[in-house]
């Protein structure tokens, strides 16, 4: 119906502040900032957001956007993809990792363009609620705003574009390691058969004394640049083992990301075994998630190293499956126990038949190779239902739970288990 579609010429003369004044703010209201270079469109979207009980402001240029980020401190950003001077890719990149606002992407250029922008936003560590193809439908807008309430994180300090911490130097990183500031956060994973927490993934955060909790996008590039990846991995391994030692259930496992170069280091196996022994664990409680590399072939030495880890009882997972150049060959040649479907495929399940076909094919492939299937990026009930119907075993994503400090994750699990 026409009344269900937001069209710029209907409310072209609308002044957003007056609309805000007449709306009733709901208890769960969010501060929403709309960025669209078309004045009528920006104001119309803001008016609809306001009518749904939220505080909304509209801007049409990058300078105003930066000012409102500081003055208004929005919790949700609605950003158009294509703008003359600063497009969505530019804006999202400049938001920095310390911006905790959730993002909704709008576009009149079709689903492919939207998916590209969403992928970029997630690459920089942002929480993307979803997309609104133009013309925007009110029901879809309302659904995403309701989803924001479900997924809302605890309030954290926000910064304006350009106000984030500078890129850390090698000395900064070394000091962070010395002070023990790189901390494992744990994101829960749900068994779809039993509907219970079956494990966690350890994800690094930098608890910075001046800048607060920083996501990996703020420091991982420099970790790699300065050759400190192995040191970070060993710290995460030890923290993951310490976390597991606090939870008595023998079937509960923790996954940790390890790059192939790190796994192939002579000291990797020694450090891994020592951590397991120190915390009185069995190897099977650790999942080594092997991240992709750009090499077209997997060296024989790497294959043998991974096979020996599996022989020793460690679980192996091929992380972000389908995003690298040699995923299929690695899947066949290495005894992985888990196939982890990349979130890029999972996020599009509800609106893309192509994504559904891909996930269904990956599940079938994993079953053929006697692997269990994990899907990351599960952010709403519809996606959870879809991956369950397609035959996945494990779900991970904001719907299941956000990454949290070890104490909070342990308390969540023990409370749920009645311990």
N, C-alpha and C positions, 0 to 999 in steps of 0.2 A: 504494500500500500504506500501511496505517496506520503502519507502522514508519518510513516515509519522511517522515512529517509531524511537525513540531514542534508538540506540543500542551501547553499549560500544565499541565494536570492530571496529566500523566504524571510530571513531575519537580517537582511543586509544592513538595516539601519539600527540594529540592536546595539546598545551600549552595555558592555559586560558588567561594569560596576553596579549599574542599576538593577540588572538581573540578579546579581549576587545579593543585593540588599533585600530583594523580595523573596528570596528562597529561604527555606527552613533548614538549618544545618542539622544533619543527623548525628547521632552519637559516634558512628564509625566514619564520619566524614574525613576525607583526605584533602590535602592541599595539592591541586592539580594545575600544572602549567602547560599551556598549549603553545606550540611553536609551528606556525604555518605562514608562509610569505604572502598568502592571500588574506587580506584583512577580513573579508566577509566570512570566509571559511573558518578562520581562527576564532572569530567572535561567536560564530554559530556553534562550533564544537564546545567552546567554553560555556555558552549558555545552556547547552544540553547537560553538560557535566554539573553545572550549578543546579539545574532543575532536578537532578537526581540526588541532591542534598550535599554536594561537596563544595569546597571553596575553590573557585577556578579563576585563573587569569589567562589572558591571551596576549601573545607578542608576535611580531612579524619579522623581526630582524635579530641578528646575533648579538648586537650590543645590548638591546633591551633584554634579551634572554639571559645574558650574563648578570645584568643588574638584578633581575628577578630571582635568579638562583641564590643570590646573596640575601636580598631583602625578604623574599617570600618563602624561601627554603622549601620548595615543593617536595612532596613525597611521591608524586607520580608525574611523569613527563609524557606528553602526547606530541610526537615529533613527526613532521612530514618528511618524506624521503628526499624530495627534489626541491631545492631552493637555490636561487641564483648565486649567492655569494658563499654561504656556508651550508652545504647539504648535510643530510642526516649523518653520513659517514664521518664528516668533519666534526660535527657537534659531539657525536658519541665518543669519538677518539679523545676529544679535549675534556670530556667530563671527568677523566681520571678515575682511578680505582677507589678513591675515597668517597665518591658520590654514591649514596645508597638509595637514591630515588629509583622507583620501578619505572620501566619504560614501555610505552605503547607506540608502535610504529604505524603511521598512516601513509597511504600512497595511492595514486591513480595510475601507476605504471604496471600493475599486475603483480601476481603472487611471486614470481621469480625475483623481482626487484626487492620486494619486502623480505623474502627469505635471505637475500644477500645482506641486507642491513641488519637483520636480526642476528645472523651468524657473526657479523662484525661486532655487534654489541656484546654478545656473549663471549666473544674472544677477549674483549677488554674487561670481562668480569662483571658485567651489568646484569641485573635481573630483568628480563624481558617478559612482560605479562602476555603479550601477543600482538596481533596485527589487526588493523581496521582498513580493509580496502575501501577506496572511495567509489561511489558515494557511501558514506558511513551510515550504518543502520543503528538506530537507537538501542535496540535490544542487544546487539553485539557489544556496543559501548557499555551498556549497563552490566552485561555479563563480565566483562574484563574488570570493571571497577569493583564488582563484588568479589572477584577472584583476588584482587589486591588486598581486600580485607582478610581473606583466608590465609594469604601468604605473607601478610605484613610481618616484618622483622621488628625486633625491639628497637626503639629509637637510638640512632647513632649520630655522632657529629657529622654534618655534611659540609661540603666545601663547594665554592663556585668554580666554574671552569677556569683552569689555569692556577687554582689555589692549592692544588695537591702537593704532596711532598716531592722534592726533586729526586731524580734518579739516584739511587744509592751508589756510592763509590765502593771500591774494594775494601777500603778501610772501614766504611760504615758496616759492610756485611760481616767482616771479621769481628768487629765489636759486637754485632748482634749475635753471632755464634758464641762469643766469649761470655756474654751475659745470659745466654739461654733464651733469647727473645723469639726464636723460631719455634712455634708451638703447633702441635698436631691438633686440629679440630676433627671431630668425628661425625660423619653423616650416616644416618641409619639406612639399612637396606631391608626391604620387607620380602619375606617368602610369600608368594602369591597363593600357594596351596594352603598353608596354615594361617596366613594373615597375621603373622607375628614377625618381630624383628629377628633376622637371622644373621646379621652382621653389620659392620660399619666400614666405611672407607676413610682412611686417614688423609686429611687435606691440610696442607701447611698454611699457617697464617703468621705474619710478623707482628708481634705485640710490641709496637714501637713506643718508647717512652715519651715521645713528643707528638707523634702523628696518630696514635691509637692503633687499632687493629687494621692491618693492611692485607688486602687480598693478594694472591700470587701475581696478578698482573702488574703490581707495583714494584716487584723485586725479582721475579723469576728470570726475566731476560738478563739482568745483571749477574744473577747467580750463574747462569750458563756462560755468559761472556767472560767471567773471571775464573771459570773452572772450579766452582765450588759445589757442583751438583752432587758429587759423591758424599761430601761432608753433610749436606742437607739430608740426603737419603739415609745415611747412617743415624742421624739424630731422629728422623721420623720413625725408623725401624725400632729404635730403642723405646721411644714413647708409645708406639703402637703395641709393643710387647708388654710394657708396663700397664697399659690400659686393659689389655686382655687378661692380665694376671688378677685384676680386680673383679672380673666377672667369671663366676664359677661354671657356667654352662659350657661343657666341652665342645658342643657343636657350634658355638658362636665364633665367627671368624672376622678378622680385620684385613682389609685390602690396602696395599700401599703401592704407589706408583714408582716404578724403577725403569730408567732408560736402559737400553741395551748396552751402551758403553759402560754404565755403572755396574751392571750385572756381570760384565766380562772382566772387571778388575780382579786381580789375583786375591785381594783381601776381602772381596764381597762375601764369599761363602763363609769365610772365617768369622767375619763380623756378624753375619746373619745367624750362624749357629751359636755364637757366643751370647747374643741377645736372647735367643730362645732358651738356652740353658740357664742363663742368669735369672730369668723370670719363671723358670720351671714350667715351660709350655711344651706342647708337641708341635712339630713343624706344620701339621695339617691345619692349624688355627690361623696361619698366615697365608694370604693370597698375594702373590707377586704379580701386580698388573704391569705387563710389559708394554711400554708406550712405543708408538710407531717411530721409525726413523725414515729418512729419505732414501736410504739405499735400496737399489732395485733387487738385491739378493741378500739373503741372510747368510753370513759367514758360517762355515761348518763349525768353527770353534764356538760360536754363539749357540748353535743348535745343540751341541754337546753339553755346553754349560747349562742350558735350560733343561735338557733331558735329565741331567744329574740332579738338579734341584727337585724335579718331579719324582725321581727315584728316591730321594731322601724324605719325601713326604710332603713337601711344600706344594700348595696349590698354585697353578699358573693360569693367568687370565690374559687374553689378548685385548688390550684396551682400545677404545675408539675404533672398533672394527669397521672396515670399509672406507676409512679416510686416508689410508696410506697407499703407496704404489705397489706393495707386495703382500697385502694382507692374506690373500687366498693361499699363496705358496707357504707363508709362515704357518697358517692354520693347519695345513696338511703335514708339514715337516716337523712341527714341534708338538709335543704331547700336552697341549693346553687342556685344562679341565673346564674353563669357563670362556664363553664368547660374550663379550660385553658390547652391546649394540650402541653405537654412537648416538648421542642426544640429538644430533642434527636430523636423524631419521625419525626418532621418536616424537619430536616436537611437532612434526607435520602430519601425524597419523590421522587426526580428526578431520582434516580438510584436504588431504592429498591421497588419492587412490594409488599413486605411484609409491608414496612412502609406505602405505599398507602392504603393497606387493613386495617391496624390498624387505621389510621386516619379516613378512611371512616366509620369504625365501631364505633369509638368514637363520630363522628358527629351524626350518627344515634342514638346512646345511649343518647346523650345530647338532641337531638330533642324529643325523647320519654319522657324525664323528663322535657320538656319545659324549657330548658336552652339555652342561646346563647353560641356560641363556639368561643373561642379565640385561635389563634395559635401563639406561640412565636418562634423565631429563623428563621424568614423569611429574607433571605439574598440575594436573587436574583429574577429576574423577573419570571423565570421559576417556582420557588417555589410559588411565589405569585399567578400565574395563576393556579397552581395545587390546592392550598388550596381554592381558589375561586370556582373552578369547583367542589371540594368535598363538598362545602356547609358551609365553615366556615364564621363567621360573622365579625371577627376582626383579623387584622394582626399586629404583632409587631416584630421588628428585625432591623438589621443594614440597610436593604434596605429602611425601612420606616423612620428611623432616629436613631441616636445614643443618649445615655443619655447625657443631657446637663444641665448646670446651670439654675436656675429658670428664670433669666432675659432673657437668650437666648431662652428658651422654650416658654415663654410668648410672646416674640417678634415674634417668628416664627408663633405661632398660630394667633396672632392678624393681622400680615401682610397677612397671607393666607385668613383670614376672611374679609380683607379690612377695618380693624378698626384702 
